[in-house]
Amino acid sequence: MHPTLGSEPSDGTSVHQIVEDLLGERIEALAAWIQELDAQVRSSTVAGDEKTLKELRRALEAWSKRDPKFEERLTDRIDVLADRLATLSSAVNTTAAAHAGSDGEIAILRRELEQERTRFESALRDLRPSSDTAAVEELRRAVAELSAERPSRTADKGVAGMQEKVDNLGERLDTLAKTVATTAAGLAGREGELASLRRAFDEESSRIEHLVASLRH
């Protein structure tokens, strides 16, 4: 079985060595045939057909006088073919390695995209109106407490207590507003990162499709 393209024989021999072995076997077979013809000619009787004997002798002389230039050209041609096979094998191996590297990059991009998607969904859950509801409930409780204050308190103390609670609620609402703004800004940044990842993923997919198409041709 001959080695396939882009692979080396299991015994470590090169393509050039295999071609030389095949050429040597062919030459040995031709030499054996020539020797057989020579033996037949020598064993032929003088009474045989002289014309046939002359043709056999001429054939023997033609085979025995091989053109050295022809052999040299054949050897050069074999060397060129061996070089082309080696170059093609290297190109196929390089392309296969690049394709494997691209698959790894795509897998990494997919993992990063899934991670960003998970973070995005977590941030969306954090933005649910639970915080706003808690603040409203706190405000309602504060109003109820103010309404339930004993009338025995003086007006100044009631106003001062109300002002303090209103100030505290205002600070908490400001903090909540800042938290919401910060979270929104973080989401905007993540959306930009996701968009960049999607563009990179699309570009890489397009490059892989182009590479596969070129390999098929």
C-alpha positions in Angstrom: 0.0 0.0 0.0 1.4 3.4 -1.0 1.5 6.2 1.7 -1.3 8.7 1.5 -0.7 12.4 0.9 0.6 14.3 3.9 1.7 11.2 5.8 5.0 9.4 6.1 5.4 5.6 5.8 5.3 3.7 9.1 8.8 2.3 8.6 10.3 5.9 8.3 11.3 5.7 4.6 10.9 8.8 2.4 8.9 9.2 -0.8 12.1 9.6 -2.7 13.5 6.3 -1.3 10.2 4.5 -2.3 10.4 5.8 -5.8 14.1 4.8 -6.1 13.2 1.3 -4.9 10.4 1.0 -7.4 12.7 2.2 -10.2 15.3 -0.3 -9.1 12.8 -3.1 -9.1 11.7 -2.1 -12.6 15.3 -2.0 -13.9 16.1 -5.4 -12.4 13.0 -6.9 -14.0 14.1 -5.5 -17.4 17.6 -6.8 -16.9 16.2 -10.3 -16.1 14.1 -10.1 -19.3 17.1 -9.1 -21.3 19.1 -12.0 -19.9 16.3 -14.4 -20.7 16.2 -13.1 -24.3 20.0 -13.4 -24.5 19.8 -17.0 -23.3 17.1 -17.7 -25.9 19.2 -16.2 -28.7 22.3 -18.1 -27.6 20.4 -21.3 -27.4 18.9 -20.9 -30.9 20.3 -23.1 -33.6 22.0 -21.8 -36.7 19.2 -23.3 -38.7 16.7 -20.9 -37.1 15.3 -17.9 -38.8 18.3 -15.5 -39.2 16.0 -12.5 -39.6 14.4 -13.2 -36.2 17.8 -13.6 -34.6 19.0 -10.3 -36.0 15.9 -8.5 -34.7 16.5 -10.1 -31.3 20.1 -9.1 -31.3 19.2 -5.5 -32.2 16.6 -5.4 -29.4 19.2 -6.7 -27.0 21.7 -4.1 -28.0 19.1 -1.4 -27.7 18.2 -2.5 -24.2 21.7 -3.0 -23.1 22.8 0.4 -24.3 20.6 2.5 -22.1 20.8 6.2 -22.6 22.5 7.7 -19.5 20.9 11.1 -20.2 17.5 9.5 -20.1 18.2 7.9 -16.7 19.5 11.3 -15.5 16.4 13.1 -16.7 14.2 10.4 -15.1 16.1 10.8 -11.8 15.7 14.6 -11.9 12.1 14.2 -12.6 11.6 11.9 -9.7 13.5 14.3 -7.4 11.2 17.2 -8.6 8.1 15.1 -7.9 9.5 14.1 -4.5 10.1 17.8 -3.6 6.6 18.8 -4.7 5.1 16.0 -2.6 7.1 17.0 0.4 6.0 20.7 -0.1 2.4 19.7 -0.5 2.5 17.5 2.6 4.0 20.4 4.6 1.3 22.8 3.3 -1.5 20.3 4.3 0.0 19.8 7.7 0.3 23.6 8.2 -3.3 24.1 7.1 -4.5 21.4 9.4 -2.7 22.9 12.3 -4.1 26.4 11.6 -7.6 24.9 11.3 -7.2 23.2 14.7 -5.9 26.5 16.2 -9.0 28.3 14.8 -11.3 25.7 16.4 -9.6 26.4 19.7 -10.1 30.2 19.3 -13.7 29.7 18.5 -14.2 27.5 21.6 -12.6 30.2 23.8 -14.8 32.9 22.3 -17.9 30.8 22.9 -16.9 30.3 26.6 -16.2 34.0 27.0 -19.6 34.8 25.4 -21.4 32.4 27.7 -19.6 34.0 30.7 -20.6 37.5 29.7 -24.1 36.4 29.1 -24.3 34.9 32.6 -23.0 38.1 34.1 -25.4 40.1 32.0 -28.4 38.1 33.2 -27.2 38.3 36.8 -27.0 42.1 36.5 -30.5 42.2 35.1 -31.7 40.2 38.1 -30.0 42.8 40.4 -32.0 45.6 38.7 -35.4 44.1 39.5 -37.7 46.6 41.4 -37.1 44.8 44.7 -34.9 47.7 46.0 -37.4 50.3 44.9 -40.2 48.4 46.6 -38.2 48.2 49.8 -37.5 51.9 49.8 -41.2 52.6 49.3 -42.2 50.3 52.1 -39.6 52.0 54.4 -41.1 55.4 53.5 -44.6 54.1 54.3 -43.4 52.8 57.7 -41.8 56.1 58.4 -45.1 58.0 57.6 -47.0 55.5 59.8 -44.6 56.1 62.6 -45.0 59.8 62.3 -48.8 59.5 62.3 -48.7 57.3 65.4 -46.6 59.7 67.4 -48.1 60.7 70.7 -49.8 64.1 70.7 -48.0 64.9 74.0 -44.8 65.7 72.2 -44.2 69.3 71.5 -44.4 70.7 68.0 -40.7 71.4 67.9 -39.7 67.9 68.7 -42.2 66.5 66.2 -40.9 68.7 63.4 -37.3 67.9 64.3 -37.9 64.1 64.3 -39.8 64.3 61.0 -37.0 66.3 59.5 -34.4 63.8 60.6 -36.3 60.9 59.2 -37.0 62.7 55.9 -33.2 63.5 55.7 -32.4 59.8 56.3 -34.8 58.7 53.7 -33.4 61.2 51.2 -29.9 59.9 51.8 -31.0 56.3 51.3 -32.9 57.3 48.1 -29.8 59.1 46.8 -27.7 56.0 47.5 -30.2 53.8 45.8 -30.2 56.2 42.7 -26.4 56.1 42.6 -26.4 52.3 42.8 -29.0 52.1 39.9 -26.9 54.5 37.8 -23.7 52.5 38.4 -25.4 49.3 37.6 -26.8 50.7 34.4 -23.4 52.0 33.4 -21.9 48.6 34.0 -24.6 47.0 31.9 -23.9 49.4 29.1 -20.2 48.5 29.2 -21.1 44.8 29.2 -23.3 45.3 26.2 -20.3 46.9 24.4 -18.1 43.9 25.3 -20.8 41.5 24.1 -21.1 43.4 20.8 -17.3 43.2 20.3 -17.3 39.5 21.1 -20.1 38.9 18.6 -18.2 40.8 15.9 -15.1 38.9 16.6 -17.0 35.6 16.6 -18.7 36.5 13.3 -15.3 37.4 11.7 -13.7 34.2 12.9 -16.6 32.1 11.6 -16.3 33.8 8.2 -12.6 33.2 8.1 -13.1 29.5 9.0 -15.7 29.1 6.3 -13.4 30.8 3.7 -10.6 28.5 4.8 -12.8 25.4 4.5 -14.0 26.5 1.1 -10.5 27.0 -0.1 -9.4 23.6 1.1 -12.3 21.9 -0.7 -11.1 23.5 -4.0 
